[in-house]
Amino acid sequence: MPGFIYEKEYEIHYYEVDNRGRALITSIVDFLGDIATKQSEELGIGIDYLKENKLAWVLYKWNIDMYKYPVYGDIIKIKTCPYSMRKFYAYRAFEIFNSQGELLGKAESVWFLINLERRRPARIGQDIYKFYGLDVDDESILEIGDIEKLQNVNSEKMFNVRYSDIDTNQHVNNAKYIAWAIETVPMGIVINYTLKNIKVTYEKETTYGETITVFTETKVNDNQTTCIHKIIDKEGKELTLLKTIWEKI
């Protein structure tokens, strides 16, 4: 059974919207990361606890469905709960509602716990299960499928990792990879389509000073466009795979 449920309201600010006044997907992802962190802080297992125990949560996968986007000035409510944990992995679910209670979107995520000294996965202890209200014997998981490999490159761009891209773990914030990928989507799709689903698999970390390249394959099919994205570092190592599905407005 899922653990403790936590909810928080967010206002959509002007700097968090796109050219149509709708919340950016990166803004939504930032909200999801914030509420997960906020719940952990209030349960006593937040940033300080992790640092003291030389641990860190690393995001592995996202699967985000957006049915309708909030717009500038809207107040939304996000609910989240730890779904389950298994060995090194933790599964967390989210729901996004508007002020009328309408479901705007849902997200599933997979995280793993690492030992900061050894830079290796750390088995999740029973105390962490208890903090989140989870059953140690529950082995259910949120299954997020693999992203298909990129076959053809239709566009590519290079980016330099900046100071502002770095999070408290000294790695690139996970929303930045999404922003980089979307920058390679043809403008005609960004303007005339709506992003309905995004899947992300984070394979390797990158840090300040790195130069990364995004390769994107675009597949247009009637009123739906699918983009497959691959992000690599300057040595050619694969950092992140993404899949975005867009529907014509």
N, C-alpha and C positions, 0 to 999 in steps of 0.2 A: 504493500500500500504506500502511496506517496506520503511525504512528510509534511511538515508545517507549511501552511499557506501564508503568504505575505502579499500585501497589496500597497500600492503607492500611486498618487496622482502626479501627473506631469502636465505642464502648460506648453503648448507648441509656440515657441518664440519665432520672431521674424528671421533670425539667423539660422533657424533649423528647417527652413522650407525651400522648395525648388521654385522654378520660374512660374509655376501655376499656383503657388501658395500652399502646396501640400508638403507634409513632413517628408524629409529625405529618408531613404532607407537607412542611411548611416546614422541619422538622428534616432531612428527607432532602435537600431542595434545598440547605440550608446545608452538609451533608456533601459534596455534589457540587461546590459552589463551593470548598470548602476543599481538596479533593484536587486540583482543577485548579490552584489557586494553589500548593499544596505541591509538585506536580511541577515547575511552572515555576521555583520557588525553587531546587529541587535541581539543575535543569538550567542554572542561572545566568542565567535570563531572567525573574526575578520582579519584584517591586514596585520595587526599587532600579534595576534595569536599565531598566524602563519610564520611571521618573521622570527618570533621567539622559538618556534619549533623547526626553523629552517626548511619550511615547506612553501609551496606555491601551487595554485590551481592554474592549469594551462588549458585553454580552449582547444578542443580537437575538431568538433563539427557543429555546424548550424544547419537547420532546416526551417525556413521562415516562410509562412504563407500570409499574404496581405490581401484581404477581401475588399477593404476600403481604407483610404488614407485620411487621417485627420488633417485639418488645415490650420493655417495661422490663427492663433487665438483660442483654439479648442483646448478643452481640458480632457485628458484621457486618464483612464485607470488601468494599470497593469497589475495582473496577479501572477504570482510565480510560486512554484513549490519544487523542492528536491523530489525527483521521481523515484530514484533508487540509486544504489551504489553497488559496485561489483569489482573486487580486487583493487585495481588502480583507478577505475573509471567511476565517474559520477554523472548522472543523467538529470537534467532539469527541464521543466516545462513552463511555458508562459502563455498568458492570454491577454489581449489588448481590447479594451472597451471604450466607447465614447461615453459622454455624460448621460446619454439616454439608455445606457446598458447594452447597446448594440455591439456585437462582437466584430471588431475590425481586423483582427489578425491573431495568429497562433504561431508559436515557435517551440522547437525542440532543440536541445543542445546536449553535447557530450563533452565532458571535461576529464582531464586526468591530473592526479596529484603527483608532484615531483619533489624530490629531495634536492634543495638548492646547492648543498655542498657536493653531492655526488653527481648532480645533473642527470639523475636517473628516476624512473617512476618509483613512487613510494606507496606501499600497500596502505589502504585507508583503514585507520584504527577504529575500534568499536566506540571510542569516545566521540569520534566525528559523526558516526551514525546517530548516536544519542542526541547530540546537539541539534541535528536536523529532524529528529523525530522519525527516523527510518528503522526498519526491521533488518537486522543483520542477516537474517536467513532469506530475505526476499531477493531473488535473483532475476526478477523481471527487468527488462531494459527498454529503452527507446531506440528503435532500429532506424538509423539514417543510412540509406544505401550509398554505395560508392558512386562517384561522378565519372562518367565516361571520359576516355582520353580524347584530347584535342587531335583532330585529324588534319585539318587545313587551317592555315593562318590567314585571316582576312584583315586583321589590323594588329598593330603592336605599338607600345609606348614604353619609354624608360622613365624612371622616377628615382630621385635621390631621397634617402631616408633623412628626415629633419629632426631637430630637437623636439618639436611639437608632436611628432609621431610616436614618441616613446611613453610607455606606461610605468607604473610603479615597480614592475618586475624588470625594468630596463630593456624591455623588448617593444616591438612595434605594437601599438594598440590594434586589436583585431578588426575594428571598423575601417582602419586605413587600407587594408587589403581590399575590402569591398569597394571603397572609393576609387582605388587605383583601377580595379577591374571595370567599373562603370565608365571611367574615363575613356576606355577603348571601344565602347559601344557606339555605333554610328549615331550621329546627332538626330537623324530622322526617326530613329527608333526611340531615343530618349524623349523627344518632343511629342511624338504621335502615339506612343505606346505607354502602358502602365506596367511597372514591375510587379508581378503577382507572386512569384516564388523565387527564393534564392537558397541554394545549398552551398556550403563552404566546407572544405576539408583543409585544415592547417597541418602541414607536414613537417616543416622545419621553421625555426625561428630566425628572425633577422634583427639587426640592431642599427644604431645610429652610424651614419657614414657609408652604409651599404648602397650600392646602385642595383636596382631591381628592374626587370623587364616583364611586361605583361603581354602575352599573346592571346588573341581572341579569335574564335571561329563563330561566325554568325549563320544561323540556319533559319530562313524565312519560310513559313508555311501558312498560307492564307492569312488569318487574323492573329496568328501567334508567331513569335520569334523566339528562338532559343539560342543562347550564347554560351559557349564553353570557354572558360578562361584558365590560363596557366601562368603562374607567377614564378620566375626563376631569379636567382642571384647572379652576380657577374661571373661565377664559376660554372654556371649552368645547372646548379642544383635546384630541384623543384621545391618551392616553398609552400605554395598554396594552389589548390584547385577549386574552381567555382563554377556553378551553373546558374544562369539567370533565365527566367521565363517571363516574357513580356507579351501582353495582350493589347491589341489595337483599341484605341479609344473610340 
